Amino acid sequence: MTPTPTQGSRPAGHADGPDGGLRPDPVLAAAVDLARAAAETEAGEDGVGRHVGVDAEDPAAATHLFETLHPGYRGWRWAVTVATAEPGTPVTVSEVVLLPGPDALVAPEWVPWQERVRAGDLGVGDLLPAQPEDPRLVPGYVDSDDQAMLEVAGEIGLGRARLLSREGRVAAAERWQHGEFGPDSDMARSAPEPCGTCGFYLPLPGSLRAAFGVCANEMSPADGHVVHVEYGCGAHSEIQVDTASPVPVAELVYDDAELDVESTAGSSTVDTAGAEGTAAEKR
């Protein structure tokens, strides 16, 4: 058998003729019939559609493709590989599988769980170990180029197994700067003063000290969060509000729980709440 690649528009069992046209090929036709019978054995007679092509695997083997008629598998194909040991010997079936065609609906590419997790996904009891080759971390004995960390580790004679690498610190700084407590947030733009001048601002140690700290004001929406030095809120330690008012407070207070009804045609005023005076007097 000499398998000849075909297109879906070519009739099954036909090959290219010497004049460029199509001619019946009994060997190819027999291979197509054998492949269809094998597919129908796997899928049932009602599950195999028209022959849509054949792919040559090598000089002695070819894979015939048939439409599948099973609901839910639109665009998929039954792929039947047939082969012969040598020219003139019987053609046999090697395998029958269901494969997606170019327009088939397939599942998205599988992604490992640790790569699918995003910030905020981790819940109570969940574990997310760092990868051995995580670029954000370097071994503790490697110079982290953060002098403050190296000095502290040297003083106490201890060190952690891994430390933040320069790449890890840069990534964290970019994330914090563009986050909820960065200088471009709505709260920061409306704040009277930045965090850098606030008494509740605790600067971070190391190379991040110049730009980031932690808020320690329980009344601030950023309490306990890393904030940018130019972030700010209305709970700044040095904010002073002028409570003095040129209008006496007593003149601003009124009781809106009383309902005064004033009748027309010269009748007297009735105060349904028992308040003294008329509505005119109150005004």
N, C-alpha and C positions, 0 to 999 in steps of 0.2 A: 504494500500500500504506500502510495506517495501522497501524503496529505498536502492539500493546496489551500492556503489561507483564502477565505472568502469574505465578502461583505454581506450585511443583512439583506440586501436587495437581490442577491444571487439565489436562484432556486436551489434547494437542497439536492445533492446528487449530480450537480453540473460542474464542469471545469472549463477553463479557458481553451477555446479551440485555436487552431493554427492561424485562422483568419481574423482573430481578435474577438470572435463571437463566443457563445456558450454552446457546449456540446454535452450530452449525457455522459456521465462517467460511472459505469456499473460498479467499479470498486469503491468509489467514493459514496455512491448511493447505498451500497451495502453497509458501509461503515456508519452512515447516518442512521439507517434503519436499526442497526445494532445499538447505537448510542441512544436512540429514542426509546427502544425497548428497555434498556437498562435504566433510563430516567423514569419511565413509567412504572417500573418495578419498585423504585424508591418512592415516587411521589403519587402513584396512581394514574390511571389513564386520564382523569380529569384535571390533573395537576401540571401537565406538560403542554406548552404551546408550540408555536412555530419555531423552526430552526433558524437561528439568527446569525450564525457564523461558525467558523472553525479556525482555531489557532494551531499552527504547526509547532510542536514541542521539539522534535528532532526528525531526521529522515524516516524514522520508524514509528512515530507516535504523533497523535493529534488530539486536541480537545475540542469537542463539538458543544456548541452553546444553544440552549433552548429556553424560550420564555417560560417563566413559571406562572401558573394561573391561580396560585394560592392567595386568598385574601390577605392583605397586610404585607405582601412581598412584591409590591409593584416595583418594576425595574430590576428585580433579581433574576438570575439565570441558573438553570441546571447546567453544570459543566461536566461532561462525560469524556474521560480520556480513554482512547482506544489505541492499541498498539499491535504490531506484528513483529515476529522475530526476524523475518527476512522476506523478501518479495516472494509471493506465491504461497505463503503460509497463512493459516486462518487468522483473522483479526479478533482480538480479545479485548474485553473491558478491563481497564486498570483501576479506575475509581470513578465514583459519582459523588459530586459535591454541589452544594448550593452557594453560589457566589454573587456578590452585588455587581450590577452593571453600572455604567456611567451615570445613570439617572436614579439609582436606587437610594432609598432612604436608609441611612446607616447611623449607628450610634456615634457620638463624638469620640475622638481619640481619648483613650484612657489616660488619666493623669493620676499619679500616686497621691494618696491622701495628704501627705505632708506638704505637697506642692499645691493642693487645692485650698488649704486653710488660709483664711485672710484675717486681718486684724479685727478683733472683736468676736471671732468664731469660737474661741476657747472658752469652755464652760467649766463649771465646778467638777473636779475629778478628772478632767481631760488631761492627757499628757502629750506634749509636743517637744520631743528631744531635738536639739540642734544637730545639724548634719556634721559629720566628721570634717568635711572640707568647706564648712561655712565661711565665705570670704569676710564676713563681719567679725570673725574671731581669729585670734592668733594665739599660739602657745604662750603661757605665762613667762617662759624664759626668753622669749623673743622680744627685742626692743620694740615697744609699742609706740614709740616716738611721742608718748605723753609723759613728760618729765615728772609731773606731779604724781602720777600713779607709780612710776618707778621709784621715786623717793620714798613714798609711803611703804611700798613693799620691801625696800631695802632696810628701812628703819625697824620694822617689826620682824624681819627675817622670815617672812612667810610670803606666799604668793598663790594666786588662784591658778587653776589648770589652764584657763584661757582668759584672755582679755580682749576688749574691743580693739579691733584694728582701725587704722585710719579710715578705711572704707566704711566700716561700721559706724564710726562717729559722724562722718560726713552725711551718711544716709539718715541717721537719727536727727541731725541738725536740720536737714532739708524738710524732713517730715514734720518736725515741731514748728519750724518757721512758717510753714504753709497750713498748719492745722488750726484748730479752734482757738488756741491761745497764742497765736502768732500776731505780728504787728499789723497784718492786713485784715484782721477779723472786724466785724461790725462793732463789737464791744471796745476794741482797742481804738478804733477811729473816733468813737464818741467819748472816750475817757478824758478827763481833764489833765491827768499826769500819767507818765509811763511807770511801769513796774520798777525800773532801774533806780527811781528816787523814792521808792516806798519802803517803809520800815519793816513791812511783812515779807519782803523779798529776800530769799536765801540763795545766793549765787551757787551754782554747781562748781565742784572742784575740777581741776585739770584744764585742758584746752578749751572746754565748752563754757568756762566761767565768763568769758567776755560777752557772751550772747544769751545765756540761759540761766535760769534759776528756778526755784520752787516757791510757790505762793503758800504762805502760812497764815493767811487771814481766813478764819472760819466763815466770815460774812461774804467772802468773795466767791463768785462762781468758779474761780480757778483754784480754790483751796486744795492743796495736796497735789496739784498738777505742775508739770514743767511748763514754764511760761517764758516767752521771749522778753528780753530786757525792755523792748519797746511796746510790749503789750500793756494794757491798763484797764482799770474798771472804776466804778464809782466808789469803791471802798478804799481808795488810796489813803495811806496813813496821814498825809499832810493836807488833805482837803479840808477847807473851812467854809462853812455855809453861814451867811449873814441872816440870822433869824429876826433881826430888828425890822419892824414894819411901820411906816408912817401912819397907817390906819389902825386905830385901836381894835384889839381883838374882839372886844365885846360887841362892836358894831358889825362884825362879820358873822356873828353867831345868830341863828334864828331857828325857830322850832317849826319844822315842816310837817309835824305830826298832827297839827290842828287844821281843821277845815272850817273856814268862814263862809257863810252864805249870806249874800246881800240881796234882798228882794228889790224889785223895781216899784214904780208908782208911789214912791214916798214912804213905803213901809219901813219899819225899823229893821236893823241888822240882827240876824240870828247867828250866834256862835254855837255850832253843834258840838264843839269840844269843850264848851264851858269857859272859853278864854275870855278875859276881860277886854273891853274896848271893841271898837268897830274895826272893820277891815280898813276903813279909811285912816283910822288912827294908827293902825299897824304900818300902813304904808308911809 
